[in-house]
Amino acid sequence: MSVAIHKTSYAEIKATTANALVRITDVENPENVFIDALRGYFTQVGFSETYPNFGNINIGAVHPFILLLFADIMDEKQDFSIFPSITVADSSMEDAHETLGRETEYINVTAQDVAVFESYRERGLHISDTGLASMKAATVGGKTIVGRKTTHITKHSYDFNIWSDNKEITNFIFEIVDAFLTTEVEYLHERGVDIQGMSGRKTGDINMEFGRILYGANITATVTVIHTDMVVNPVLYTIAKIDTTTLPSYFAPSWRVE
């Protein structure tokens, strides 16, 4: 009697002790992206050199009228040096399913990837110290762990509210903001912000509630913002033991008896 045989291997799988999921979130605030970029743009344009009597332009996320109202409530002197000003405000948000919607993919994460995650923390990538340490430990020696990456896009309306006590200055700032949103699209895209369209009102807004005439203008930009989130499982399964045994082949054509 002859028997066909084959070799079969089995592996004993053991998990590492680290087993908590690590969540990585891209939380860079687009308002801050616009504010930082606008400040640099106005410095390059030379606004304070062109209009030295108006000082540096105030660019931020808090409307100057709030500061004036607060000073009035507290019976403090109102500080009009906060003008001219640009206030960047995220005025609306909705899912943009028609453009991309949500995409999910599974990726391998190596020690090199973990180093990139760590370097991007200053840019708004949020990952806890514990999670970072866990991933570093799990990728030592060229080991690889698995992450689930989710990308989705939201559509926003960002308002650029411009105010000053000089109409010429308000008009000039309007033109510079318009130029910024037109020419800096590539840089903004690299920061996860895409300009889809713009509308504006250059003149017509006037405020006289604070004891002087203030002239306003507004630009609204339709923007899509890319969000990226990842869940990483630092449980690294390793092959602890491999045994090879010789068994009859149940896939052989037949048992033969001689």
Residue, then its C-alpha position, 0 to 999 in steps of 0.5 A: m500500500s502506498v500513501a500520498i503525503h504532504k507537509t502542513s504548517y501551523a503558526e501559534i499567534k500571540a498578541t502583544t500586551a499593548n491593545a488600546l486603539v489609537r485615534i489620530t485626528d486632523v484638527e487643524n482649524p481652517e480659520n487659523v489657516f486663513i488668519d496665518a496666511l493672511r497675516g503673512y500676505f499683508t506683510q509681503v504686500g507692505f500694508s503698514e509701509t503703504y499706510p503707516n498712519f494706520g499701523n498694523i492691520n488686525i487679523g483674527a477670529v474675534h470681531p472688533f465690535i465684540l471688543l468695543l461692546f465689552a469695553d462699553i459694558m465694563d465702562e472702559k475706554q474703547d480702543f480704536s487701534i484694533f482698526p483696520s481689521i479683518t475677521v475670519a468667521d466660519s459661518s456655515m458647514e455641511d457635508a459635501h457628499e456630491t464631491l467626494g463623500r467619505e472614503t475608507e482605506y486600510i493602510n500599513v503603518t511603519a516606524q517611518d509613518v509614526a515619525v511623520f505623524e509626530s512631526y505633523r502634530e505642530r500642524g494640527l494633527h492630534i495624537s495623544d502621547t500615550g498613543l504615539a508611544s504605543m505605536k512607536a513600541a509596536t513598530v520597533g524593528g521594522k514591524t508593521i501595524v494596521g490603520r483604518k484611514t477615513t477621509h471626508i469633505t465638508k463644505h463651508s462658507y467663510d466670511f472675511n469681514i473688513w472694517s476701518d474708519n477710512k473708506e479708502i482703507t476698507n476698499f484697499i483691504f477688500e482688494i487685497v483679500d480678493a487677491f489673496l483668495t485668488t492667488e494663494v489657492e495652491y498653498l491653501h490646498e496644501r493645507g487642506v482648504d480648497i476655494q470653490g467660489m467667492s462673492g462680496r460686497k465692497t461698499g455700503d456697510i456703515n456703523m456709527e454705534f461707537g461714536r465714529i463712522l466705521y466703513g465695512a466690506n465683506i467677502t464670502a468664500t465657499v470652501t471645501v475642507i478635507h478631514t482625515d481621521m485614522v484608527v490604528n490598532p497597535v496590537l501586533y500579532t507575531i508568529a511565535k512558533i511554527d511546527t511542520t508535520t507530515l500527514p496523509s494528503y486528503f486531496a490525493p487522487s485516491w488511496r491505492v492498495e497494491 
